[in-house]
Amino acid sequence: GKYEYDYDLVVIGGGSGGLACSKEGTKWGLGGTCVNVGCIPKKLMHQAALLGTAVKDAKKYGWQIPETLSHDWGTMAGAVQNYVKSLNWGHRVQLNDKKVKYLNMKGSLVDENTVKAFTKAGKETTLTAKNIVIATGGRPKCPTNIPGVEHGITSDDVFWLKNSPGKTYILNVYSSDVGLECAGFLTGIGLDATIMVRSVALRGFDQQMSGLVTDYMEAYGTKFAWKCVPRRIDKLPSGALQVTWTDTQTDSQHQDTYDTVLWAVGRAPETKALGLDKLGVQLNKETGKIIVGADESTSVPNIYAFGDIGEGRPELTPTAIKAGRLLARRLAGQSTQLMNYDNVPTTVFTPLEYACVGLSEEEAERRHGKDGIEVYHAFYKPLEFTVAERDASQCYLKVVCESSGNQKIVGLHFTGPNAGEVTQGFALGFQCGATYSDLLNTVGIHPTCAEEMTKVHITKRSGLDPTVTGC
């Protein structure tokens, strides 16, 4: 007879992906990066900053507001942390309801059907399963070659601070969106925030859009140390942190003191602790991520991996959730559908939000050639900016199309209020092969920012002024 396993499926990882996978069929609580130290607290703190701007606008709209506004970090952080804790508990209850056994232990692989797990106290358990799924995501990776690195905190820690971080220096070594987002909301709640950018501000995103985001932030009060690299961090007797950095353009050294230094350095997978090398699971040597097939399979039968830990996969919660559900259904023999990783929409929650779906202009040009694409674009003014007398010079959108045939849309980009809400709907069009004429045939909702997308008619190639006039 065939060997009986304890479980059909063991999932290592309690983040968005692991939860989705285990429900279909760590240091912090359940929920992983997104819930505990990522999207959820980040968006709430971004909202706190937006409300500060709204209060300033309110005066122009007739609200009588006291001259001096102050923000209390403790109130905001406490409320955000309580909400996150409620989500941890909710995930635990759901797992229980769905008859999923939750083990709060650190797991590693013994062979392709066996996992051994340790509790904090060091107690060991062994589980066997027909299939094993790895969805352990990543943790912030701090540079090892900079003296005083231990004096800094990571983006994981900033959301759990009891007291205000005060004057903050953000080392955006990896050009990650989370660095810009932190710099933005810290500025927005009235703190002095400087962000150091080594190369580009937003790697992997459209660079024209990235420039608009950072231009807005500079006007908003965020300070940028462009093309700089950190040298050392020293803790002074006063407790303040002295940061030394080099400007790579002028080769000059700079120094200043801060209350908090925040490493925004991207995330690295925790593959080392999993024991994958012994089993021959193939990894990308540089990134440490697991090499996966279209069906999330690894180089070892019965072992699957998805989410942030998969090589070349977007580090996004919704893709992990969807991939986890689809994988669970395939393993249960209910479906053969694979995850489609093309045209995944995303948003950067900077003070001026940026959302996109499909290809950046650079990538579209690389694939189709400069003459193979047509870019329609517009600078527009959100109605709510008019009375508030706010500068809208970075509110911009562009639609990248193939220039041949019926001009299929391959990329869509938007900076402005509620960028994520605007772009989510347009992402549907990408699943349906929407063309430029489909966009023009769509009736806009007036007066909104989103309707500007349906009216975009000036091409970059024409050289005409893309500024929208009239209502």
ROKERO-643234 format. One record per residue (C-alpha): residue in one letter; z, y, x; residue number from 1. Coordinates in steps of 0.001 Angstrom, whole numbers. Last residue first. Layout:
REM ROKERO-643234
 rest      up   north    east  nr
    a       Z       Y       X NUM
...
//
This chain:
REM ROKERO-643234
 rest      up   north    east  nr
    c  -17301   71853  -13382 471
    g  -19776   73794  -11246 470
    t  -20523   73103   -7591 469
    v  -20236   69865   -5577 468
    t  -20576   70342   -1812 467
    p  -23195   68019    -290 466
    d  -25148   70793    1498 465
    l  -28659   69457    2156 464
    g  -29458   67574    5390 463
    s  -31835   65330    3434 462
    r  -30795   62244    5466 461
    k  -27197   62567    4294 460
    t  -28470   62017     770 459
    i  -27471   64210   -2163 458
    h  -27184   62472   -5540 457
    v  -23532   61577   -6297 456
    k  -22991   61954  -10048 455
    t  -21356   58571  -10774 454
    m  -18934   58932   -7840 453
    e  -17932   62397   -9046 452
    e  -16653   60665  -12200 451
    a  -13747   59218  -10185 450
    c  -12248   62671   -9567 449
    t  -11742   63131  -13284 448
    p  -12680   65659  -15965 447
    h  -14587   64019  -17584 446
    i  -15129   60252  -17547 445
    g  -18513   59560  -15984 444
    v  -21331   57675  -17709 443
    t  -22749   54885  -15560 442
    n  -26540   55070  -15274 441
    l  -26199   56815  -11891 440
    l  -24107   53902  -10580 439
    d  -26518   51291  -11910 438
    s  -29316   53318  -10248 437
    y  -27540   53010   -6881 436
    t  -27336   49224   -7292 435
    a  -24514   46905   -8342 434
    g  -24589   43307   -7066 433
    c  -22130   42037   -9696 432
    q  -19153   41360   -7401 431
    f  -19793   44761   -5790 430
    g  -19616   46410   -9206 429
    l  -16081   45087   -9672 428
    a  -15043   47080   -6585 427
    f  -15883   50240   -8556 426
    g  -12868   49598  -10750 425
    q  -10421   49290   -7853 424
    t  -11850   52392   -6191 423
    v  -10426   55102   -8430 422
    e   -6964   53536   -8689 421
    g   -6830   53093   -4921 420
    a   -7902   56673   -4265 419
    n   -5176   58095   -6492 418
    p   -5774   61644   -5201 417
    g   -8607   62014   -2696 416
    t  -10719   60241    -110 415
    f  -13416   57854   -1307 414
    h  -15737   55309     311 413
    l  -18267   52846   -1122 412
    g  -20303   50375     909 411
    v  -23174   47938     308 410
    i  -24754   49395   -2859 409
    k  -28147   47782   -3582 408
    q  -30952   50304   -3366 407
    n  -33468   48808   -5803 406
    g  -35832   47666   -3064 405
    s  -35277   49220     351 404
    s  -32792   51906    1403 403
    e  -29773   49586    1280 402
    c  -26961   51718     -55 401
    v  -23882   53509    1311 400
    v  -21974   55560   -1246 399
    k  -19935   58456      27 398
    l  -16963   60404   -1191 397
    y  -15104   63469     -37 396
    c  -11907   65382    -565 395
    q  -11282   66707    2964 394
    s  -12056   70362    2175 393
    a   -9872   70303    -916 392
    d   -7455   73058      97 391
    r   -4854   73600   -2577 390
    e   -4825   76682   -4778 389
    a   -2522   74883   -7271 388
    v   -4782   76121  -10094 387
    t   -7773   74505   -8382 386
    f   -6205   71381   -6805 385
    e   -5627   69706  -10201 384
    l   -9394   69818  -10870 383
    p  -10092   67702   -7792 382
    k  -12679   69510   -5631 381
    y  -15711   67565   -4425 380
    f  -17477   67006   -1092 379
    a  -20368   64682   -1846 378
    h  -22332   61814    -333 377
    y  -25302   59489    -774 376
    v  -26103   57368    2290 375
    e  -29431   55528    2430 374
    i  -29668   52487    4689 373
    g  -32484   50575    6417 372
    d  -33669   53591    8385 371
    k  -30523   53602   10523 370
    g  -30655   49812   10965 369
    h  -29570   47187    8403 368
    r  -26650   45388   10056 367
    r  -25530   48000   12577 366
    e  -26195   50819   10118 365
    a  -24079   49096    7476 364
    e  -21327   48598   10086 363
    e  -21327   52272   11081 362
    e  -21391   53452    7437 361
    s  -18377   51254    6721 360
    l  -19187   48170    4673 359
    g  -17761   47001    1365 358
    v  -14914   48645    -537 357
    c  -13046   51792     375 356
    a   -9928   53785    -340 355
    y   -8456   56825    1379 354
    e   -5366   58645     173 353
    l   -4653   62199    1282 352
    p    -983   61948    2277 351
    t   -1845   58493    3727 350
    f   -1735   55431    1492 349
    v   -4702   53592    3047 348
    t   -6524   51690     339 347
    t   -8415   48387     221 346
    p  -11351   46707   -1492 345
    v  -12478   43202    -456 344
    n  -16272   43192    -343 343
    d  -16639   39823    1375 342
    y  -13714   37387    1751 341
    n  -14831   35027   -1008 340
    m  -12209   32291   -1360 339
    l  -13697   28857   -2037 338
    q  -14020   27158   -5443 337
    t  -13890   23342   -5415 336
    s  -11465   22955   -8333 335
    q   -8676   20871   -9814 334
    g   -8370   18352   -6970 333
    a   -4755   19312   -6251 332
    l   -5778   20387   -2751 331
    r   -8578   22506   -4262 330
    r   -6190   24160   -6728 329
    a   -3647   24901   -3996 328
    l   -6406   26404   -1825 327
    l   -7587   28654   -4678 326
    r   -4065   29919   -5301 325
    g   -3396   30595   -1621 324
    a   -6740   32360   -1103 323
    k   -6028   34625   -4080 322
    i   -2525   35479   -2849 321
    a   -3664   35983     749 320
    t   -6570   38190    -357 319
    p   -4207   40276   -2496 318
    t   -1702   40786     365 317
    l   -4078   42114    3002 316
    e   -4448   41347    6696 315
    p   -8186   40625    6357 314
    r   -9093   37215    7816 313
    g  -10818   36990   11200 312
    e   -8419   34351   12553 311
    g   -6002   33056    9907 310
    i   -2335   34092   10390 309
    d   -2644   37090    8065 308
    g   -3311   34825    5069 307
    f   -4465   31234    5426 306
    a   -3754   27951    7176 305
    y   -4475   24306    6376 304
    i   -3320   21060    7974 303
    n   -4399   17779    6362 302
    p   -7047   17193    9107 301
    v   -6522   19118   12381 300
    s   -9074   21771   13431 299
    t   -7736   24034   10680 298
    s   -8886   24108    7056 297
    e   -8857   27419    5136 296
    d  -11858   26225    3015 295
    a  -14244   28592    4838 294
    g  -12933   27189    8126 293
    v   -9933   28386   10121 292
    i   -9103   29292   13721 291
    i   -5363   30015   13852 290
    k   -4262   33384   15222 289
    g   -2801   33828   18716 288
    t   -4880   37008   19055 287
    e   -6344   36427   22511 286
    k   -6311   32612   22708 285
    n   -7817   32166   19224 284
    l   -6019   29034   18094 283
    q   -7109   25432   17599 282
    v   -4515   23022   16173 281
    g   -4168   20344   18872 280
    l    -972   18859   17489 279
    k    1133   19828   20511 278
    d    -380   23340   20462 277
    l     713   23900   16858 276
    g    4445   23739   17576 275
    l    5294   26380   14976 274
    a    7318   28601   17297 273
    k    4246   29787   19185 272
    t    2229   30660   16044 271
    e    4285   33709   15106 270
    p    1245   35819   14364 269
    a    1134   39306   15807 268
    r    1378   42475   13749 267
    g      62   45948   14452 266
    v    1735   48336   16836 265
    a    3381   51036   14820 264
    w    6381   51428   17124 263
    l    8766   54071   15800 262
    v   10849   56294   18060 261
    t   13737   58017   16351 260
    d   15872   61083   17062 259
    y   13270   62630   19372 258
    t   13070   64321   22757 257
    d    9934   65540   24515 256
    q    7945   64780   27645 255
    h    4344   65122   28763 254
    q    2376   63868   31779 253
    s   -1172   65061   32557 252
    d   -4248   62868   33092 251
    t   -6306   65520   31277 250
    q   -8103   63132   28907 249
    t   -5567   60298   29218 248
    d   -2650   62475   28063 247
    t     283   60574   29504 246
    w    3592   59952   27757 245
    t    7309   60335   28363 244
    v    9669   59977   25407 243
    q   13288   61105   25568 242
    l   15426   59500   22904 241
    a   18527   61322   21629 240
    g   21879   59572   21905 239
    s   23500   62617   23529 238
    p   23808   60627   26786 237
    l   19971   60329   26783 236
    k   18123   57117   25894 235
    d   14942   56920   27921 234
    i   11528   55881   26621 233
    r    8664   55235   29037 232
    r    4940   55633   29682 231
    p    3315   55948   26244 230
    v    -469   56445   26105 229
    c   -2311   59500   24808 228
    k   -5817   60008   23444 227
    w   -4572   62346   20700 226
    a    -943   63402   20309 225
    f   -1011   64285   16623 224
    k    1479   66407   14674 223
    t    1823   65921   10922 222
    g    2003   69279    9152 221
    y    -260   68918    6109 220
    a   -3124   70609    8015 219
    e   -2847   67846   10625 218
    m   -2681   65251    7831 217
    y   -5848   66585    6194 216
    d   -7730   66383    9483 215
    t   -6311   62844    9948 214
    v   -7704   61595    6629 213
    l  -11036   63386    7121 212
    g  -11436   61815   10570 211
    s  -10752   58318    9199 210
    m  -13472   58881    6597 209
    q  -15986   59699    9344 208
    q  -14746   56699   11320 207
    d  -15257   54085    8609 206
    f  -12378   51653    9071 205
    g  -11884   48902   11650 204
    r   -9465   50938   13727 203
    l   -7872   53941   12060 202
    a   -6676   56721   14374 201
    v   -9048   55964   17234 200
    s   -8103   55596   20903 199
    r   -4489   56036   21989 198
    v   -3052   57875   19031 197
    m     485   59222   19231 196
    i    1950   60318   15935 195
    t    4387   63180   15644 194
    a    6754   63614   12715 193
    d    9205   66450   12017 192
    l   10775   65518    8689 191
    g   10191   67266    5356 190
    i    9708   64405    2900 189
    g    5950   64700    3338 188
    t    6071   64575    7134 187
    l    7902   61237    6947 186
    f    5410   60114    4281 185
    g    2425   60864    6475 184
    a    3717   59564    9797 183
    c    4611   56298    8051 182
    e    1119   56026    6521 181
    l    -553   56841    9816 180
    g    1363   54102   11614 179
    v     783   51649    8733 178
    d   -2989   52149    8999 177
    s   -2991   50627   12460 176
    s   -4518   52207   15525 175
    y   -2815   49551   17729 174
    v    -703   51857   19845 173
    n     352   54114   17021 172
    l    3522   55232   18754 171
    i    5312   57252   16097 170
    y    7703   59927   17339 169
    t   10302   60925   14768 168
    k   12571   63924   14254 167
    g   15128   62683   11740 166
    p   15202   58927   10996 165
    s   17251   59649    7857 164
    n   20240   57352    7501 163
    k   20601   53856    6034 162
    l   17367   52653    7656 161
    w   15781   49706    5829 160
    f   12287   51158    5341 159
    v   12081   52151    9017 158
    d   12935   48671   10273 157
    d    9696   46807    9571 156
    s    7632   49754   10883 155
    t    9266   49029   14210 154
    i   12285   50588   15921 153
    g   12383   52085   19405 152
    h   15126   51928   22015 151
    e   14007   48404   23013 150
    v   10753   49780   24478 149
    g   12831   51477   27166 148
    p   10407   50695   29991 147
    i    6872   50011   28716 146
    n    5120   46777   29710 145
    t    6240   44526   26864 144
    p    4434   46261   24015 143
    c    6026   45510   20671 142
    k    4407   43068   18274 141
    p    5342   43562   14651 140
    r    5733   40216   12875 139
    g    2928   38110   11438 138
    g    1847   35813    8617 137
    t    3618   32463    8148 136
    a    1111   30893    5786 135
    i     762   27383    7184 134
    v    -135   24678    4658 133
    i     745   21021    5163 132
    n    -889   18238    3180 131
    k     254   14681    2376 130
    a    3808   15717    3105 129
    t    6830   14608    5116 128
    l   10035   16598    5449 127
    t   12647   16498    8219 126
    t   15874   18495    8061 125
    e   17936   19925   10946 124
    k   21180   21921   10860 123
    g   21104   24745   13416 122
    a   23409   27216   11649 121
    k   20444   29401   10724 120
    t   18860   26320    9118 119
    f   16315   24241   11008 118
    a   13126   22621    9708 117
    k   11041   19664   10783 116
    v    7608   19241    9278 115
    t    5676   15973    9144 114
    n    2191   15037    7920 113
    e     -92   16367   10677 112
    d    2597   15796   13335 111
    v    5939   17368   14301 110
    l    5211   20811   12873 109
    s    7708   23665   12794 108
    g    9875   25218   10088 107
    k   12576   27877   10163 106
    m   14840   27493    7173 105
    n   15445   29045    3748 104
    l   14299   25931    1898 103
    y   12810   26568   -1552 102
    k   12015   23540   -3736 101
    v    9239   24390   -6177 100
    k    9972   23304   -9738  99
    k    7998   26192  -11266  98
    d   11147   27738  -12738  97
    n   12939   27434   -9386  96
    l   10063   29134   -7560  95
    q   10154   31880  -10191  94
    v   13914   32412   -9697  93
    r   13465   32796   -5939  92
    h   10597   35240   -6371  91
    g   12690   37342   -8771  90
    w   15583   37433   -6292  89
    n   13371   38798   -3538  88
    l   11915   41305   -6036  87
    s   15396   42562   -6966  86
    k   16134   43065   -3271  85
    v   12985   45202   -2960  84
    y   14127   47398   -5864  83
    n   17547   47860   -4314  82
    q   15941   48814    -994  81
    v   13743   51454   -2636  80
    a   16691   52992   -4499  79
    g   18871   53066   -1398  78
    a   16078   54516     741  77
    m   15432   57348   -1729  76
    t   19083   58310   -2222  75
    g   19886   57977    1483  74
    w   16904   60096    2572  73
    d   17954   63176     606  72
    h   15133   65710     408  71
    s   15656   69436     367  70
    l   13893   72149   -1573  69
    t   14578   75814    -986  68
    e   13067   78441   -3257  67
    p   14484   77137   -6538  66
    i   11779   76117   -9042  65
    q   10349   78015  -11954  64
    w    7485   75930  -13310  63
    g    4484   78089  -14109  62
    y    1581   75980  -12844  61
    k    1591   77774   -9497  60
    k    5257   76814   -9150  59
    a    4412   73165   -9937  58
    d    2119   72873   -6912  57
    k    5141   72955   -4586  56
    v    6896   70355   -6766  55
    a    3765   68192   -6693  54
    t    3748   68287   -2884  53
    g    7315   66958   -2839  52
    l    6358   64356   -5459  51
    l    3608   63127   -3135  50
    a    6241   62519    -429  49
    a    8410   60364   -2705  48
    q    5250   58490   -3777  47
    h    4528   57698    -121  46
    m    8089   56341      77  45
    l    7351   54076   -2907  44
    k    3976   53038   -1457  43
    k    5603   52097    1850  42
    p    8477   50184     205  41
    i    5949   47994   -1655  40
    c    3134   47733     873  39
    g    5138   46640    3867  38
    v    8708   45824    4850  37
    n   10098   43553    2183  36
    v    7457   43033    -487  35
    c    4321   43155    1637  34
    t    5772   41601    4790  33
    g    7128   38434    3199  32
    g    8149   37995    -430  31
    l   11197   35838      84  30
    g   14002   37469    1946  29
    w   14048   38700    5450  28
    k   14437   36887    8661  27
    t   12618   33694    7450  26
    g     764   23503   -7669  25
    e     301   26944   -8185  24
    k    3749   28266   -7193  23
    s    3469   26896   -3634  22
    c     152   28625   -2900  21
    a    1104   31954   -4445  20
    l    4458   31972   -2620  19
    g    2830   31102     693  18
    g     269   33869     256  17
    s    2607   36690    -745  16
    g    5176   35746    1903  15
    g    7438   32696    1966  14
    g    5890   30766    4863  13
    i    5521   27056    5657  12
    v    4071   25331    2588  11
    v    4681   21599    2127  10
    l    2376   19784    -258   9
    d    2265   16394   -1927   8
    y    5928   15876   -1060   7
    d    8256   13176     292   6
    y    5244   11113    1431   5
    e    4468    7532     392   4
    y    2346    5488    2805   3
    k    -458    3631    1070   2
    g       0       0       0   1
//
